[in-house]
Amino acid sequence: MSDKLMDQGLKTLAAMDDERMEDCIHCGDNWYVIHHIDGVCHKCQDKGLPGRWEIRKAQIIKRALLNTVLILAGTSAIIYALFMFFE
């Protein structure tokens, strides 16, 4: 094998060593980060499973809706109490 080819192979292996590995957030498959999109491997992406940001976004929306419901319920209770007080 030529020295140039050997050097190229060593550089490629060194670059792969520098690359981080990551587990898929759904199936746990461990692979290079470059192959995962938002923490999801190709198999889970093909299944349409959400990534980290989509999961976080859904949690934020759910929390905001719950807070809105609690605020509306609290406001209704205060209005009812005032209505009963002034009756």
Residue, then its C-alpha position, 0 to 999 in steps of 0.5 A: m500500500s502506498d504511503k499516501l493511501m496509508d496516511q489518508g486512512l489514518k487521517t480518516l480513522a483519527a477524524m472518526d475518533d474525534e466524532r461524538m457518539e450518541d444514543c437515539i432517544h427512542c430506541g437507544d441505538n448508539w451511533y455517530v452524532i452526524h447520523h442522528i437528527d435532533g437525537v433520533c436515529h434513521k430507523c426512528q426518523d423513518k417511523g416518524l418519531p419526534g426529536r428532542w425539540e418536538i418533544r420539548k415544544a409539545q411539553i411547553i404547549k401542554r404546560a401553557l394550556l394547563n396554566t391557562v385552564l388553571i387561571l380561567a378556573g381561578t378567575s371563575a372562582i373569584i367571580y363566583a365568590l364576588f357574586m355570592f358576596f354581593e348578592 
